[in-house]
Amino acid sequence: MNKKMKIIFTLSLVTNILLLGVLGGQAYHMRRGGHGSWGDLRKTLTPETRALMRQTFKEKKPEIFAIFKEVREKKNILIEVFSAETFDPVVYDVAAWNLQQLGIKIANHKLETFKNLGAELPQEDREALAQKLAAAVLGKHGRKGRWAKHSPRDLGQHENKER
């Protein structure tokens, strides 16, 4: 193996090790923080509530999957419109509006699901789920944590402060 090949091989090996380290660290961070799941919240709920939620979400799965399929289709249309050879703002507005309406439809579906659950849950469990409800409807904007610099929970950061 000549010197050039040894350098390329070494750089490739180092890059792969770094990539594995980054991916492993990210996976550990996500698992430890409960990111993308119900995390430790699930443990605070009563077994009856967990069973009711599992059943409710299982029943609602086909409805939400149909909406997400429609979202993928509308998203692809928006991408095609935006990357067309000639940009048409009117067609773009229609495609963007259609995609926005599906976002509203998803939020309404989540709100309705939580409303139905709320009617059957005890107050303690509803109190524990209140933040999750807001985060589910608003998306990731309402979460606390290391990267949530613009969290709506930190209301003081947006006030005008005289310096």
Secondary structure by P-SEA (a helix, b strand, c coil): ccaaaaaaaaaaaaaaaaaaaaaaaaaaaaaaacccccccccccccaaaaaaaaaaaaaaaaaaaaaaaaaaaaaaaaaaaaacccccaaaaaaaaaaaaaaaaaaaaaaaaaaaaaaacccaaaaaaaaaaaaaaaaccccccccccccccccccccccccc
